[in-house]
Amino acid sequence: MKANRSIGCNVTECRFHAKSEPLCSLDNIQVSRNGKSTAQEEHDTECASFEKE
């Protein structure tokens, strides 16, 4: 997988993790709110592009 140097990622369980580096292999990601109507803090958001490896 080709690492995208613009998207950092430490979630090694994701299908799109670059494996050799803490980066994502996708061209872009989708960030969504985490079950709330408005996001106020970091933990209120998540990477909606995640897929289990």
C-alpha positions as a Markdown table, in Angstrom:
| # | Residue | x | y | z |
|---|---|---|---|---|
| 1 | Met | 0.0 | 0.0 | 0.0 |
| 2 | Lys | 1.2 | 3.5 | -0.9 |
| 3 | Ala | 1.3 | 5.7 | 2.2 |
| 4 | Asn | -0.4 | 9.1 | 2.0 |
| 5 | Arg | 2.0 | 11.5 | 3.7 |
| 6 | Ser | -0.8 | 14.0 | 4.3 |
| 7 | Ile | -2.9 | 11.6 | 6.5 |
| 8 | Gly | -1.3 | 10.3 | 9.7 |
| 9 | Cys | -2.8 | 7.2 | 11.3 |
| 10 | Asn | -1.9 | 5.1 | 14.3 |
| 11 | Val | -4.8 | 2.6 | 14.0 |
| 12 | Thr | -3.0 | -0.5 | 12.8 |
| 13 | Glu | -6.3 | -2.5 | 12.9 |
| 14 | Cys | -7.6 | -0.5 | 9.9 |
| 15 | Arg | -7.5 | -2.0 | 6.4 |
| 16 | Phe | -6.1 | 1.3 | 5.1 |
| 17 | His | -3.2 | 1.7 | 7.5 |
| 18 | Ala | 0.1 | 1.9 | 5.6 |
| 19 | Lys | 1.7 | -0.8 | 7.8 |
| 20 | Ser | 5.3 | 0.3 | 7.4 |
| 21 | Glu | 4.6 | 3.8 | 8.7 |
| 22 | Pro | 2.0 | 5.6 | 10.9 |
| 23 | Leu | 0.1 | 6.8 | 7.8 |
| 24 | Cys | -3.1 | 6.1 | 5.9 |
| 25 | Ser | -3.0 | 4.7 | 2.4 |
| 26 | Leu | -6.3 | 6.4 | 1.2 |
| 27 | Asp | -6.3 | 9.5 | -1.0 |
| 28 | Asn | -8.8 | 11.1 | 1.4 |
| 29 | Ile | -10.8 | 10.2 | 4.5 |
| 30 | Gln | -14.3 | 11.0 | 5.8 |
| 31 | Val | -14.5 | 12.5 | 9.3 |
| 32 | Ser | -17.9 | 12.2 | 11.0 |
| 33 | Arg | -19.4 | 13.2 | 14.3 |
| 34 | Asn | -19.4 | 10.3 | 16.8 |
| 35 | Gly | -23.1 | 10.0 | 17.6 |
| 36 | Lys | -23.7 | 13.6 | 18.7 |
| 37 | Ser | -25.5 | 16.4 | 16.8 |
| 38 | Thr | -22.6 | 18.8 | 17.3 |
| 39 | Ala | -18.9 | 18.1 | 17.9 |
| 40 | Gln | -17.3 | 20.0 | 20.8 |
| 41 | Glu | -14.1 | 18.1 | 21.4 |
| 42 | Glu | -11.8 | 15.7 | 19.6 |
| 43 | His | -13.5 | 12.6 | 21.0 |
| 44 | Asp | -16.8 | 13.7 | 19.5 |
| 45 | Thr | -15.4 | 12.9 | 16.0 |
| 46 | Glu | -14.1 | 9.7 | 14.3 |
| 47 | Cys | -12.6 | 8.5 | 11.0 |
| 48 | Ala | -15.7 | 7.2 | 9.1 |
| 49 | Ser | -13.4 | 5.7 | 6.5 |
| 50 | Phe | -12.2 | 3.0 | 8.9 |
| 51 | Glu | -12.6 | -0.6 | 7.8 |
| 52 | Lys | -11.5 | -3.5 | 10.0 |
| 53 | Glu | -8.6 | -5.4 | 8.5 |
